[in-house]
Amino acid sequence: MADRGEKDKPKPAPKPAAPPPVEVPSSAESDEEGKPQKPKSVQPKDDVGTRKGCRRYKWELKDSNKEFWVMGHAEVKILSLVCLAIALMLFSQTAAHPLLTLIITMEMSIFSFFFIIHTFAVQRYMPFILWPISDLLNDVFATMFLVGAVVFAVRSRKTMPVNYFVAVILIAVAGFFALIDICLQRKHFKGKRIRRNVLIPPAKKKVKPMEEEKPPAAPKPKEKKGVKK
């Protein structure tokens, strides 16, 4: 009987599971959620706009390389460097005048300098230098020096070995590529007019003499009304 009574007793209800811990948001996260996120300003594709820092450098790098390669300056400079490098190697195999090697190494260093400047968009951060004009002058002087080197190489020797002759032809080809680069530089100056009388200082404005300040007029005394008797 006792066993039946124990079986008839209701079993205790299971304990309710503990509620999951509630995450309390920190003050910093709540502040960030409360503040509206500022949308990025739309920048023009053809201009640097208001870009700053890395965004500006990425745009300048892309635009500088696009202009440098599309207009043909990079290809012409690379071809000139290749021709001069091969000519220098051929001159090293034969007895050549040291002036020729000096001209070749000088022109190679200058071409490499302009190539690095335009590749890494350094000229965009130095606007106080007129880069199209400096590049144009470099091409003019490079053409003159290389043509002079060819004339000097031909006159300095009566007999020319094959290596020497090929090196002279490569110097002439490099000078021809520099001349082509001069023609490509003209695109930078199209539609631009030269300002006249830039160096003449502006006329001084005539300063009118200051008028003497008049002393303020003394206030008129008020008339007293007569008292009627």
SETOR-306341 format. One line per 10 residues: number of its first residue (from 1); their letters; for each residue x, y, z of N, C-alpha, C, O, CB. Coordinates in steps of 0.001 Angstrom, whole numbers. Glycine has a CB too. Layout:
BEGIN
NUM) a) X:Y:Z:X:Y:Z:X:Y:Z:X:Y:Z:X:Y:Z; ...
This chain:
BEGIN
1) madrgekdkp) 824:-1206:0:0:0:0:859:1257:0:608:2246:-689:-933:5:1208; 1878:1140:817:2774:2306:892:3432:2550:-446:3657:3690:-855:3848:2109:1978; 3741:1433:-1132:4385:1604:-2435:3416:2234:-3425:3817:3048:-4257:4895:255:-2973; 2131:1858:-3338:1152:2455:-4261:979:3943:-3988:848:4761:-4899:-206:1740:-4145; 983:4263:-2679:819:5685:-2356:1977:6521:-2875:1803:7655:-3320:687:5873:-851; 3152:5937:-2807:4304:6697:-3313:4227:6833:-4828:4643:7847:-5388:5631:6016:-2908; 3683:5793:-5498:3573:5901:-6957:2518:6907:-7366:2672:7589:-8378:3251:4548:-7567; 1405:7013:-6562:341:7951:-6924:728:9409:-6693:84:10305:-7239:-908:7633:-6140; 1758:9664:-5900:2149:11066:-5633:2658:11728:-6927:3441:11131:-7665:3257:11130:-4516; 2204:12970:-7196:2688:13661:-8426:4178:13989:-8330:4689:14363:-7275:1884:14970:-8670
11) kpapkpaapp) 4840:13838:-9447:6266:14163:-9497:6462:15669:-9500:5667:16396:-10095:6927:13538:-10740; 7504:16143:-8845:7742:17616:-8836:8069:18123:-10228:8777:17473:-10997:8896:17985:-7868; 7542:19295:-10532:7769:19910:-11857:9245:20271:-12018:9887:20682:-11052:6879:21181:-12041; 9789:20122:-13230:11213:20467:-13435:11432:21975:-13267:10561:22791:-13568:11691:20012:-14849; 12595:22300:-12790:12920:23721:-12582:13078:24430:-13924:13693:23894:-14845:14217:23871:-11742; 12530:25617:-14029:12678:26363:-15309:14139:26700:-15572:14907:27013:-14662:11835:27670:-15289; 14495:26624:-16866:15882:26931:-17243:16172:28405:-17006:15305:29264:-17163:16147:26563:-18726; 17390:28667:-16633:17797:30065:-16375:17793:30854:-17677:18261:30346:-18696:19210:30125:-15714; 17281:32075:-17671:17267:32885:-18911:18696:33215:-19358:19585:33378:-18523:16458:34202:-18698; 18913:33314:-20662:20265:33633:-21161:20679:35026:-20709:19839:35916:-20571:20319:33538:-22709
21) pvevpssaes) 21957:35212:-20483:22415:36543:-20022:22203:37599:-21092:22524:37398:-22263:23902:36500:-19628; 21670:38700:-20675:21392:39804:-21587:22656:40629:-21748:23244:41087:-20768:20216:40684:-21072; 23075:40816:-23018:24272:41617:-23295:23912:43093:-23182:23005:43591:-23848:24856:41296:-24711; 24631:43752:-22344:24417:45191:-22169:25329:45932:-23124:26548:45800:-23013:24678:45635:-20697; 24800:46699:-24051:25686:47400:-24993:26513:48437:-24271:26036:49141:-23381:24877:48064:-26116; 27756:48512:-24674:28651:49503:-24070:28266:50895:-24526:27524:51073:-25492:30121:49212:-24427; 28784:51870:-23813:28456:53263:-24131:28999:53661:-25485:28359:54429:-26204:29002:54197:-23062; 30218:53135:-25866:30813:53508:-27157:29967:52973:-28311:29736:53664:-29303:32262:52974:-27265; 29500:51695:-28158:28685:51130:-29236:27358:51859:-29352:26868:52100:-30455:28444:49637:-29002; 26779:52210:-28210:25504:52932:-28270:25669:54294:-28907:24775:54757:-29616:24911:53084:-26877
31) deegkpqkpk) 26813:54956:-28665:27053:56256:-29292:27207:56122:-30796:26713:56945:-31567:28294:56913:-28700; 27931:55024:-31212:28102:54842:-32643:26793:54530:-33330:26547:54988:-34446:29095:53746:-32915; 25943:53745:-32664:24650:53438:-33271:23754:54666:-33307:22946:54835:-34219:23960:52309:-32512; 23908:55519:-32304:23043:56696:-32263:23413:57717:-33323:22542:58387:-33878:23102:57337:-30898; 24737:57841:-33611:25172:58835:-34590:24906:58320:-35991:25222:57167:-36283:26667:59170:-34412; 24335:59133:-36866:24138:58700:-38259:25466:58695:-39003:26270:59616:-38857:23123:59621:-38983; 25698:57645:-39808:26928:57556:-40580:26876:58539:-41741:25886:58628:-42468:27154:56117:-41092; 27999:59291:-41894:28070:60276:-42963:28385:59575:-44274:29376:58849:-44348:29129:61358:-42651; 27587:59765:-45301:27897:59136:-46596:29104:59796:-47246:29325:60997:-47094:26684:59215:-47542; 29893:58988:-47983:31056:59536:-48666:30622:60465:-49781:29689:60180:-50531:31938:58415:-49219
41) svqpkddvgt) 31329:61592:-49870:30984:62575:-50889:31333:62033:-52262:32363:61383:-52438:31707:63908:-50636; 30475:62301:-53230:30695:61850:-54604:31753:62742:-55235:31594:63962:-55282:29367:61878:-55435; 32836:62135:-55722:33948:62873:-56304:33901:62776:-57826:33490:61748:-58365:35291:62342:-55768; 34318:63834:-58526:34355:63761:-59999:35467:62829:-60470:36498:62696:-59810:34553:65167:-60608; 35250:62187:-61618:36241:61253:-62152:37369:61970:-62891:38487:61459:-62959:35568:60259:-63082; 37083:63154:-63447:38077:63861:-64251:38866:64890:-63458:39726:65569:-64018:37407:64534:-65407; 38592:65017:-62181:39283:66027:-61361:39538:65433:-59982:38844:64516:-59544:38442:67356:-61251; 40564:65984:-59297:40920:65451:-57984:39863:65775:-56947:39738:65067:-55948:42263:65998:-57538; 39098:66837:-57172:38017:67173:-56246:38550:67531:-54867:39523:68272:-54730:37039:66015:-56135; 37895:66995:-53860:38281:67258:-52469:38954:66048:-51839:38959:65913:-50616:37059:67658:-51644
51) rkgcrrykwe) 39516:65175:-52648:40186:63996:-52111:41421:64400:-51309:42106:65370:-51637:40577:63033:-53245; 41683:63644:-50267:42837:63913:-49413:43507:62594:-49032:42889:61529:-49058:42414:64702:-48143; 44794:62696:-48675:45514:61531:-48176:45694:60458:-49231:46071:60746:-50367:44797:60955:-46994; 45424:59218:-48850:45622:58076:-49739:44670:58106:-50932:45027:57687:-52032:45441:56780:-48968; 43456:58604:-50704:42503:58680:-51815:43005:59615:-52903:42853:59336:-54092:41132:59147:-51315; 43605:60725:-52491:44139:61657:-53488:45329:61058:-54219:45441:61203:-55436:44544:62974:-52826; 46233:60376:-53485:47418:59808:-54142:47019:58708:-55122:47608:58601:-56198:48404:59251:-53093; 46025:57886:-54765:45577:56842:-55681:45046:57451:-56972:45329:56964:-58067:44498:55972:-55022; 44264:58534:-56826:43719:59173:-58021:44830:59814:-58841:44843:59687:-60066:42668:60223:-57638; 45768:60506:-58182:46872:61157:-58880:47748:60116:-59579:48185:60336:-60709:47715:61996:-57896
61) lkdsnkefwv) 48007:58981:-58914:48836:57937:-59508:48172:57360:-60758:48820:57158:-61784:49106:56823:-58488; 46889:57104:-60653:46165:56531:-61802:46095:57528:-62953:46321:57157:-64104:44739:56106:-61388; 45791:58771:-62661:45653:59782:-63714:47000:60097:-64352:47085:60282:-65566:45029:61063:-63150; 48061:60159:-63533:49391:60465:-64078:49874:59359:-65009:50404:59641:-66084:50401:60669:-62940; 49697:58104:-64606:50124:56999:-65466:49270:56899:-66724:49768:56555:-67796:50068:55683:-64700; 47981:57202:-66584:47109:57171:-67763:47560:58212:-68780:47656:57921:-69972:45637:57416:-67362; 47833:59413:-68311:48291:60470:-69221:49672:60144:-69790:49934:60397:-70966:48328:61826:-68493; 50555:59584:-68958:51936:59318:-69367:52022:58208:-70407:52845:58271:-71320:52779:58951:-68156; 51172:57188:-70270:51227:56057:-71196:50352:56267:-72424:50730:55874:-73528:50808:54789:-70487; 49188:56883:-72245:48271:57047:-73381:48827:58040:-74391:48682:57840:-75597:46890:57512:-72896
71) mghaevkils) 49464:59110:-73913:49999:60120:-74822:51298:59696:-75487:51775:60382:-76392:50216:61402:-74082; 51884:58577:-75060:53055:58042:-75748:54393:58430:-75166:55428:58027:-75697:53023:58462:-77137; 54411:59212:-74074:55692:59634:-73505:56459:58453:-72904:57680:58369:-73042:55466:60707:-72438; 55745:57545:-72238:56414:56414:-71586:57061:55489:-72623:58204:55066:-72449:55408:55622:-70720; 56335:55176:-73697:56879:54273:-74709:58130:54843:-75358:59109:54130:-75579:55834:53983:-75773; 58088:56152:-75665:59231:56789:-76317:60451:56796:-75401:61571:56551:-75850:58878:58220:-76736; 60233:57076:-74117:61355:57100:-73173:61934:55704:-72944:63147:55553:-72799:60908:57701:-71841; 61081:54693:-72911:61573:53326:-72737:62409:52902:-73943:63460:52282:-73781:60397:52349:-72531; 61953:53228:-75138:62718:52878:-76341:64059:53604:-76368:65073:53029:-76763:61913:53213:-77606; 64063:54863:-75951:65327:55605:-75904:66287:54989:-74901:67482:54871:-75172:65075:57072:-75551
81) lvclaialml) 65764:54593:-73732:66611:53961:-72708:67181:52633:-73192:68343:52323:-72933:65813:53741:-71419; 66373:51853:-73890:66849:50553:-74391:67955:50758:-75421:68973:50066:-75387:65683:49742:-75014; 67760:51701:-76331:68779:51962:-77355:70093:52444:-76737:71174:52015:-77141:68266:53002:-78357; 69987:53338:-75756:71199:53864:-75121:71903:52790:-74297:73132:52742:-74263:70857:55065:-74231; 71134:51930:-73635:71746:50859:-72837:72509:49880:-73731:73613:49458:-73387:70668:50106:-72026; 71924:49518:-74879:72612:48601:-75802:73853:49266:-76389:74895:48629:-76545:71659:48153:-76939; 73732:50556:-76713:74888:51277:-77248:76022:51346:-76230:77193:51229:-76591:74482:52688:-77672; 75679:51534:-74970:76711:51567:-73928:77398:50206:-73788:78611:50146:-73583:76097:51989:-72580; 76646:49130:-73894:77244:47794:-73825:78174:47541:-75023:79237:46937:-74874:76139:46718:-73774; 77764:48007:-76205:78607:47804:-77392:79873:48655:-77324:80938:48215:-77755:77822:48137:-78670
91) fsqtaahpll) 79764:49864:-76787:80955:50706:-76642:81943:50124:-75640:83154:50309:-75765:80556:52110:-76212; 81408:49412:-74636:82300:48802:-73647:83125:47662:-74244:84166:47302:-73694:81491:48285:-72463; 82673:47091:-75365:83400:45998:-76007:84462:46494:-76981:85321:45721:-77405:82432:45095:-76731; 84413:47764:-77336:85387:48339:-78254:86033:49558:-77603:85577:50034:-76564:84722:48721:-79605; 87081:50047:-78218:87767:51247:-77713:86996:52471:-78181:87041:52832:-79357:89261:51308:-78202; 86284:53111:-77247:85492:54294:-77564:85959:55460:-76702:86529:55274:-75627:83979:54025:-77351; 85708:56640:-77193:86100:57840:-76449:85245:57942:-75179:84042:57684:-75221:85942:59126:-77335; 85862:58319:-74050:85068:58416:-72803:83966:59467:-72855:83011:59399:-72081:85980:58728:-71642; 84085:60435:-73755:83032:61437:-73866:81720:60816:-74340:80644:61253:-73933:83460:62548:-74821; 81806:59806:-75194:80602:59136:-75686:79880:58400:-74554:78660:58493:-74419:80961:58152:-76813
101) tliitmemsi) 80642:57678:-73753:80021:56972:-72622:79452:57960:-71607:78432:57684:-70975:81043:56045:-71937; 80104:59100:-71452:79585:60115:-70520:78248:60664:-70994:77329:60828:-70192:80591:61264:-70359; 78126:60950:-72290:76864:61477:-72835:75754:60438:-72701:74619:60772:-72361:77035:61887:-74320; 76089:59185:-72970:75072:58127:-72901:74574:57947:-71468:73366:57883:-71237:75640:56794:-73436; 75483:57867:-70517:75069:57688:-69115:74290:58900:-68604:73353:58742:-67822:76299:57445:-68220; 74661:60101:-69032:73934:61305:-68617:72502:61285:-69130:71563:61555:-68382:74651:62563:-69116; 72341:60964:-70407:70998:60938:-70979:70163:59809:-70388:68957:59967:-70194:71072:60792:-72493; 70787:58682:-70104:70041:57577:-69484:69545:57960:-68091:68417:57632:-67725:70921:56317:-69399; 70371:58643:-67321:69954:59058:-65974:68831:60075:-66028:67914:60030:-65209:71137:59638:-65202; 68891:60999:-66990:67831:62019:-67087:66523:61392:-67544:65465:61713:-67002:68243:63146:-68059
111) fsfffiihtf) 66576:60507:-68529:65356:59811:-68973:64754:58980:-67835:63537:58952:-67652:65664:58900:-70188; 65612:58314:-67082:65114:57512:-65946:64481:58396:-64886:63483:58016:-64275:66255:56690:-65322; 65056:59577:-64663:64501:60504:-63670:63088:60921:-64046:62192:60883:-63203:65395:61745:-63531; 62872:61317:-65291:61532:61735:-65712:60565:60561:-65733:59376:60731:-65462:61588:62385:-67091; 61061:59377:-66052:60188:58202:-66050:59690:57895:-64638:58511:57599:-64448:60928:56984:-66627; 60579:57963:-63655:60185:57700:-62261:59252:58795:-61750:58286:58506:-61044:61433:57600:-61351; 59534:60043:-62102:58707:61167:-61648:57263:60993:-62107:56334:61157:-61317:59273:62502:-62172; 57075:60660:-63385:55717:60534:-63922:55056:59222:-63503:53833:59163:-63381:55744:60633:-65444; 55840:58177:-63282:55246:56891:-62892:54667:56948:-61486:53594:56399:-61238:56288:55776:-62977; 55362:57604:-60563:54909:57688:-59177:54171:58991:-58864:53923:59294:-57697:56087:57544:-58251
121) avqrympfil) 53818:59766:-59899:53005:60988:-59752:53643:61992:-58786:52941:62659:-58026:51596:60626:-59261; 54955:62095:-58820:55630:63055:-57946:55390:64480:-58431:55329:65409:-57626:57139:62761:-57882; 55254:64655:-59744:55094:66006:-60283:53777:66634:-59863:53652:67859:-59879:55186:65982:-61793; 52783:65820:-59482:51495:66373:-59065:51598:67085:-57712:50752:67919:-57390:50444:65261:-58992; 52611:66768:-56930:52783:67380:-55614:53835:68489:-55632:54169:69036:-54580:53170:66318:-54594; 54357:68825:-56800:55304:69934:-56938:54839:70855:-58061:55476:70917:-59113:56744:69409:-57218; 53743:71565:-57849:53207:72402:-58931:54036:73646:-59215:53808:74312:-60225:51810:72815:-58599; 54995:73978:-58348:55813:75173:-58585:56811:74963:-59719:57441:75925:-60160:56556:75563:-57311; 56972:73722:-60205:57835:73433:-61351:56948:73223:-62571:55974:72474:-62506:58740:72177:-61088; 57276:73876:-63679:56522:73707:-64915:57018:72432:-65605:57954:72472:-66403:56675:74961:-65853
131) wpisdllndv) 56379:71303:-65289:56872:70009:-65747:56772:69832:-67265:57713:69299:-67852:56108:68906:-65060; 55689:70245:-67938:55695:70092:-69405:56831:70848:-70080:57433:70356:-71034:54377:70566:-69978; 57125:72058:-69576:58214:72831:-70178:59563:72201:-69862:60437:72156:-70728:58181:74284:-69684; 59750:71714:-68635:61023:71083:-68280:61247:69796:-69081:62369:69506:-69497:61063:70780:-66773; 60173:69027:-69293:60289:67817:-70109:60581:68160:-71560:61351:67471:-72230:59009:66984:-70018; 59960:69232:-72040:60217:69671:-73412:61668:70112:-73589:62313:69759:-74576:59270:70815:-73791; 62178:70883:-72634:63580:71322:-72715:64530:70127:-72622:65564:70104:-73289:63896:72337:-71593; 64187:69149:-71806:65027:67949:-71712:65098:67224:-73042:66169:66768:-73444:64495:67005:-70636; 63958:67111:-73737:63966:66436:-75035:64772:67225:-76066:65475:66641:-76890:62534:66231:-75535; 64667:68535:-76018:65430:69360:-76970:66927:69179:-76755:67672:68946:-77707:65052:70854:-76827
141) fatmflvgav) 67366:69285:-75501:68799:69138:-75221:69277:67706:-75444:70415:67490:-75858:69103:69563:-73786; 68406:66719:-75170:68789:65333:-75419:69012:65085:-76909:69955:64396:-77295:67718:64380:-74878; 68140:65650:-77743:68318:65509:-79189:69622:66148:-79648:70355:65577:-80456:67138:66135:-79936; 69904:67345:-79122:71137:68033:-79504:72376:67249:-79059:73324:67104:-79830:71163:69443:-78903; 72374:66748:-77833:73535:66014:-77323:73750:64708:-78081:74885:64349:-78397:73365:65726:-75832; 72661:63999:-78373:72804:62710:-79051:73237:62885:-80501:74034:62096:-81009:71493:61932:-78992; 72726:63899:-81163:73186:64165:-82534:74653:64573:-82525:75427:64152:-83385:72325:65270:-83201; 75036:65402:-81539:76446:65760:-81429:77334:64563:-81127:78467:64486:-81602:76627:66802:-80361; 76806:63613:-80318:77581:62395:-80025:77780:61556:-81280:78845:60970:-81472:76879:61557:-78942; 76759:61493:-82139:76895:60736:-83389:77949:61373:-84290:78801:60680:-84846:75541:60659:-84127
151) vfavrsrktm) 77888:62687:-84428:78875:63385:-85268:80281:63200:-84719:81222:62951:-85473:78542:64886:-85363; 80421:63323:-83396:81736:63157:-82771:82253:61729:-82924:83445:61522:-83151:81669:63529:-81289; 81359:60738:-82800:81772:59333:-82931:82222:59017:-84343:83150:58231:-84533:80631:58402:-82533; 81585:59610:-85330:81963:59338:-86722:83294:60005:-87057:84121:59424:-87761:80864:59829:-87688; 83503:61222:-86555:84728:61939:-86896:85939:61485:-86095:87077:61668:-86528:84524:63405:-86693; 85705:60900:-84940:86841:60541:-84083:87571:59287:-84553:88701:59040:-84132:86367:60339:-82663; 86947:58495:-85415:87581:57266:-85890:87465:57172:-87412:86442:57509:-88008:86940:56024:-85218; 88550:56703:-88007:88549:56518:-89457:87914:55186:-89836:87186:55096:-90825:89976:56596:-90008; 88188:54173:-89059:87598:52854:-89301:86700:52496:-88117:87068:52704:-86960:88711:51764:-89512; 85534:51963:-88416:84567:51624:-87359:84280:50131:-87385:83830:49607:-88405:83248:52431:-87529
161) pvnyfvavil) 84534:49435:-86277:84126:48020:-86209:82606:47900:-86216:81887:48896:-86134:84705:47343:-84940; 82142:46678:-86316:80694:46438:-86392:80006:46889:-85100:78963:47540:-85152:80404:44937:-86658; 80577:46550:-83950:79964:46952:-82680:79898:48473:-82545:78901:49028:-82082:80745:46358:-81503; 80961:49124:-82950:81013:50589:-82880:79975:51206:-83804:79294:52161:-83432:82418:51103:-83246; 79854:50662:-85002:78908:51200:-85984:77466:51019:-85511:76645:51926:-85646:79106:50519:-87350; 77162:49843:-84957:75806:49591:-84452:75488:50508:-83274:74364:50993:-83151:75651:48113:-84031; 76468:50747:-82412:76249:51634:-81274:75956:53060:-81732:75102:53734:-81156:77465:51621:-80349; 76662:53523:-82771:76405:54873:-83301:74996:54960:-83875:74310:55965:-83687:77445:55244:-84388; 74564:53918:-84570:73198:53920:-85125:72160:53944:-83998:71146:54633:-84104:72975:52675:-86032; 72410:53199:-82930:71465:53194:-81800:71395:54555:-81116:70326:54954:-80656:71864:52124:-80779
171) iavagffali) 72502:55267:-81041:72475:56622:-80470:71628:57540:-81343:70864:58362:-80836:73913:57191:-80330; 71770:57393:-82670:70959:58204:-83581:69473:57878:-83439:68631:58774:-83489:71409:57986:-85033; 69152:56600:-83263:67748:56199:-83078:67195:56782:-81776:66055:57246:-81746:67616:54649:-83069; 67991:56766:-80695:67549:57356:-79419:67296:58855:-79568:66341:59384:-79000:68600:57107:-78315; 68160:59545:-80339:67912:60963:-80604:66647:61186:-81406:65953:62182:-81205:69084:61568:-81333; 66337:60263:-82321:65106:60376:-83109:63883:60203:-82214:62886:60903:-82394:65089:59330:-84246; 63943:59283:-81255:62822:59103:-80320:62633:60337:-79427:61508:60703:-79088:63054:57852:-79445; 63744:60967:-79056:63629:62215:-78281:62957:63303:-79109:62192:64108:-78579:65019:62694:-77809; 63246:63326:-80415:62583:64288:-81297:61090:64003:-81403:60283:64930:-81462:63220:64263:-82687; 60720:62729:-81428:59295:62367:-81449:58617:62838:-80157:57480:63307:-80185:59119:60826:-81627
181) diclqrkhfk) 59313:62710:-79037:58738:63152:-77761:58504:64655:-77749:57576:65136:-77098:59654:62760:-76599; 59350:65406:-78474:59122:66860:-78577:57792:67129:-79275:57039:68015:-78870:60287:67553:-79348; 57508:66365:-80322:56228:66541:-81027:55042:66148:-80141:53972:66752:-80224:56214:65705:-82321; 55235:65140:-79300:54150:64748:-78400:53919:65780:-77306:52804:65902:-76798:54448:63396:-77776; 54952:66519:-76937:54797:67529:-75894:53935:68704:-76342:53441:69465:-75511:56152:68031:-75461; 53754:68851:-77638:52943:69960:-78132:51487:69852:-77711:50780:70859:-77660:53029:70030:-79632; 51030:68635:-77407:49635:68465:-76991:49347:69170:-75671:48208:69553:-75401:49300:66984:-76866; 50388:69343:-74844:50174:69998:-73555:49944:71497:-73699:49393:72131:-72798:51358:69749:-72646; 50362:72068:-74826:50301:73518:-74994:49210:73948:-75968:49096:75132:-76285:51636:74036:-75469; 48404:72995:-76448:47317:73367:-77356:46212:74070:-76583:45841:73656:-75485:46757:72125:-78084
191) gkrirrnvli) 45692:75144:-77177:44600:75882:-76544:45041:76796:-75428:44200:77376:-74742:43599:74933:-76017; 46357:76946:-75222:46857:77835:-74176:47535:79034:-74825:48400:78873:-75686:47842:77089:-73228; 47149:80208:-74421:47706:81431:-74971:48726:82024:-74014:48615:81909:-72794:46597:82444:-75266; 49713:82654:-74607:50749:83294:-73805:50224:84645:-73317:49709:85446:-74097:52070:83467:-74625; 50361:84869:-72059:49927:86137:-71494:50944:87224:-71813:52142:87060:-71585:49725:86016:-69975; 50461:88304:-72327:51348:89418:-72656:51525:90331:-71441:50668:90441:-70564:50793:90219:-73859; 52690:90976:-71450:53010:91945:-70384:52902:91318:-68994:52376:91920:-68057:52077:93160:-70475; 53424:90070:-68890:53358:89388:-67595:54359:89989:-66621:54086:90117:-65428:53620:87882:-67762; 55547:90364:-67160:56608:90871:-66305:56454:92349:-65968:57171:92863:-65109:57930:90644:-66962; 55535:93033:-66628:55338:94455:-66330:54505:94576:-65066:53422:93998:-64980:54649:95197:-67520
201) ppakkkvkpm) 54998:95320:-64085:54218:95443:-62844:52945:96227:-63080:52925:97107:-63941:55048:96118:-61747; 51900:95946:-62361:50642:96689:-62550:50784:98139:-62128:51582:98478:-61254:49508:96033:-61761; 49990:98986:-62772:50044:100422:-62461:49531:100670:-61051:48565:100063:-60589:49217:101240:-63483; 50220:101585:-60395:49828:101892:-59027:48567:102754:-59023:48435:103695:-59806:50973:102604:-58281; 47671:102420:-58149:46441:103192:-58039:46715:104485:-57281:47414:104508:-56268:45336:102370:-57336; 46138:105558:-57811:46297:106854:-57154:45453:106896:-55875:44248:106644:-55873:45893:108009:-58113; 46143:107221:-54814:45460:107286:-53524:44947:108696:-53324:45720:109653:-53349:46402:106867:-52357; 43668:108825:-53128:43084:110144:-52907:43453:110656:-51525:43436:109900:-50554:41556:110098:-53070; 43792:111956:-51431:44134:112495:-50101:42932:112447:-49171:41795:112701:-49565:44648:113944:-50216; 43218:112122:-47964:42155:112016:-46978:41583:113408:-46681:42323:114347:-46390:42678:111349:-45681
211) eeekppaapk) 40296:113515:-46758:39661:114788:-46455:39730:115075:-44958:39541:114209:-44104:38202:114789:-46936; 40013:116350:-44700:40111:116737:-43291:38741:116607:-42631:37722:117074:-43141:40652:118190:-43150; 38768:115973:-41515:37518:115761:-40813:37035:117076:-40209:37765:117743:-39476:37681:114687:-39724; 35809:117432:-40524:35229:118654:-39999:34751:118413:-38574:34178:117373:-38253:34070:119144:-40892; 35008:119415:-37727:34541:119232:-36344:33017:119219:-36307:32375:119946:-37065:35092:120353:-35418; 32452:118433:-35468:30982:118383:-35408:30402:119737:-34994:30934:120437:-34132:30520:117289:-34421; 29299:120067:-35641:28659:121370:-35363:28111:121387:-33943:27574:120402:-33437:27516:121661:-36383; 28273:122554:-33323:27784:122699:-31947:26266:122706:-31949:25666:123306:-32840:28332:123994:-31291; 25644:122082:-31015:24163:122071:-30992:23609:123463:-30691:24160:124199:-29872:23642:121059:-29936; 22520:123811:-31359:21896:125120:-31162:21183:125169:-29804:20517:124214:-29405:20897:125425:-32310
221) pkekkgvkk) 21337:126299:-29103:20640:126404:-27804:19137:126483:-27998:18646:127161:-28901:21129:127639:-27022; 18443:125809:-27174:16986:125810:-27275:16439:127132:-26738:16868:127634:-25699:16375:124608:-26500; 15498:127666:-27469:14863:128927:-27046:13840:128658:-25951:12991:127773:-26064:14185:129638:-28249; 13951:129455:-24883:12996:129287:-23794:11723:130044:-24107:11733:131203:-24522:13592:129764:-22460; 10657:129357:-23896:9360:129984:-24169:9047:130944:-23029:9302:130652:-21860:8221:128909:-24329; 8482:132115:-23400:8114:133107:-22374:6911:132642:-21555:5984:132005:-22056:7804:134465:-23029; 6973:132986:-20304:5885:132615:-19402:4793:133693:-19492:5075:134875:-19292:6405:132452:-17922; 3602:133309:-19778:2506:134249:-19884:2034:134647:-18487:1862:133808:-17603:1351:133648:-20704; 1834:135925:-18323:1330:136431:-17036:-164:136383:-17016:-781:136765:-16022:1809:137859:-16771
